[in-house]
Amino acid sequence: MTTEHAPNGTLPADIDSAVIRSLAQMISRDPGSITTQTRFFEDLSFDSTSVLELLMQLETDLGVEFDVETLEPADFDTVGALVAYVARQSEAGA
Protein backbone atom coordinates (compact mmCIF):
# COMPACT_ATOMS: atom_id res chain seq x y z
CA MET A 1 0.00 0.00 0.00
CA THR A 2 1.29 3.43 -0.87
CA THR A 3 1.59 6.39 1.44
CA GLU A 4 -0.37 8.75 -0.81
CA HIS A 5 -2.91 10.86 1.00
CA ALA A 6 -6.60 10.30 0.53
CA PRO A 7 -8.64 13.44 -0.20
CA ASN A 8 -9.13 14.26 3.48
CA GLY A 9 -5.52 13.56 4.44
CA THR A 10 -6.08 10.05 5.81
CA LEU A 11 -3.29 7.71 4.82
CA PRO A 12 -4.43 4.45 3.20
CA ALA A 13 -2.76 2.50 6.02
CA ASP A 14 -5.17 4.19 8.44
CA ILE A 15 -8.32 3.27 6.55
CA ASP A 16 -8.90 0.06 8.47
CA SER A 17 -8.91 1.82 11.83
CA ALA A 18 -11.01 4.69 10.43
CA VAL A 19 -13.63 2.27 9.06
CA ILE A 20 -13.72 0.34 12.34
CA ARG A 21 -13.99 3.57 14.33
CA SER A 22 -16.88 4.85 12.19
CA LEU A 23 -18.63 1.50 12.32
CA ALA A 24 -18.22 1.22 16.09
CA GLN A 25 -19.61 4.72 16.59
CA MET A 26 -22.56 3.99 14.33
CA ILE A 27 -23.57 0.81 16.18
CA SER A 28 -22.50 2.03 19.65
CA ARG A 29 -19.94 -0.72 20.10
CA ASP A 30 -16.37 -0.82 21.37
CA PRO A 31 -13.97 -0.55 18.40
CA GLY A 32 -11.81 -3.23 20.02
CA SER A 33 -14.63 -5.73 19.52
CA ILE A 34 -14.57 -5.25 15.73
CA THR A 35 -11.87 -6.76 13.50
CA THR A 36 -11.34 -6.98 9.77
CA GLN A 37 -12.81 -10.51 9.99
CA THR A 38 -16.09 -9.26 11.51
CA ARG A 39 -18.97 -10.09 9.17
CA PHE A 40 -21.58 -7.41 8.63
CA PHE A 41 -24.67 -9.56 8.21
CA GLU A 42 -23.85 -12.56 10.39
CA ASP A 43 -21.94 -10.88 13.25
CA LEU A 44 -23.43 -7.38 13.31
CA SER A 45 -26.96 -8.14 12.06
CA PHE A 46 -26.69 -5.53 9.31
CA ASP A 47 -29.37 -5.08 6.67
CA SER A 48 -29.39 -3.03 3.48
CA THR A 49 -30.42 0.12 5.35
CA SER A 50 -27.51 -0.30 7.79
CA VAL A 51 -25.12 -0.68 4.86
CA LEU A 52 -26.31 2.58 3.29
CA GLU A 53 -26.09 4.37 6.63
CA LEU A 54 -22.51 3.15 7.10
CA LEU A 55 -21.52 4.26 3.60
CA MET A 56 -22.90 7.74 4.25
CA GLN A 57 -21.05 7.87 7.57
CA LEU A 58 -17.79 6.80 5.92
CA GLU A 59 -18.21 9.39 3.17
CA THR A 60 -18.51 12.05 5.86
CA ASP A 61 -15.71 10.72 8.07
CA LEU A 62 -13.20 9.95 5.31
CA GLY A 63 -14.10 12.59 2.74
CA VAL A 64 -14.56 9.96 0.04
CA GLU A 65 -17.50 9.67 -2.32
CA PHE A 66 -18.55 6.15 -3.19
CA ASP A 67 -19.85 5.23 -6.61
CA VAL A 68 -22.65 2.79 -5.88
CA GLU A 69 -22.18 1.38 -9.39
CA THR A 70 -18.83 -0.06 -8.24
CA LEU A 71 -20.17 -1.72 -5.08
CA GLU A 72 -20.45 -5.49 -5.09
CA PRO A 73 -22.15 -7.67 -2.46
CA ALA A 74 -18.72 -9.16 -1.67
CA ASP A 75 -17.58 -5.70 -0.51
CA PHE A 76 -19.79 -6.25 2.54
CA ASP A 77 -18.76 -9.81 3.40
CA THR A 78 -16.43 -8.60 6.15
CA VAL A 79 -15.07 -5.35 7.55
CA GLY A 80 -11.80 -6.17 5.76
CA ALA A 81 -13.59 -6.45 2.42
CA LEU A 82 -15.14 -3.02 2.98
CA VAL A 83 -11.75 -1.60 4.00
CA ALA A 84 -10.31 -2.86 0.69
CA TYR A 85 -13.18 -1.22 -1.21
CA VAL A 86 -12.72 2.08 0.66
CA ALA A 87 -8.97 1.97 -0.05
CA ARG A 88 -9.63 1.47 -3.78
CA GLN A 89 -12.09 4.37 -3.79
CA SER A 90 -9.68 6.60 -1.86
CA GLU A 91 -6.90 5.89 -4.34
CA ALA A 92 -9.23 6.49 -7.29
CA GLY A 93 -10.22 9.89 -5.88
CA ALA A 94 -6.67 10.95 -4.94
Secondary structure as the mmCIF struct_conf table of DSSP 4:
data_model
#
loop_
_struct_conf.conf_type_id
_struct_conf.id
_struct_conf.beg_label_comp_id
_struct_conf.beg_label_asym_id
_struct_conf.beg_label_seq_id
_struct_conf.end_label_comp_id
_struct_conf.end_label_asym_id
_struct_conf.end_label_seq_id
HELX_LH_PP_P HELX_LH_PP_P1 GLU A 4 ALA A 6
TURN_TY1_P TURN_TY1_P1 PRO A 7 ASN A 8
BEND BEND1 GLY A 9 GLY A 9
HELX_RH_3T_P HELX_RH_3T_P1 PRO A 12 ASP A 14
HELX_RH_AL_P HELX_RH_AL_P1 ILE A 15 MET A 26
TURN_TY1_P TURN_TY1_P2 ILE A 27 SER A 28
HELX_RH_3T_P HELX_RH_3T_P2 PRO A 31 SER A 33
TURN_TY1_P TURN_TY1_P3 THR A 36 GLN A 37
STRN STRN1 ARG A 39 ARG A 39
HELX_RH_AL_P HELX_RH_AL_P2 PHE A 40 ASP A 43
BEND BEND2 LEU A 44 LEU A 44
HELX_RH_AL_P HELX_RH_AL_P3 SER A 48 LEU A 62
HELX_RH_3T_P HELX_RH_3T_P3 VAL A 68 THR A 70
HELX_RH_3T_P HELX_RH_3T_P4 PRO A 73 PHE A 76
BEND BEND3 ASP A 77 ASP A 77
STRN STRN2 THR A 78 THR A 78
HELX_RH_AL_P HELX_RH_AL_P4 VAL A 79 GLY A 93
#
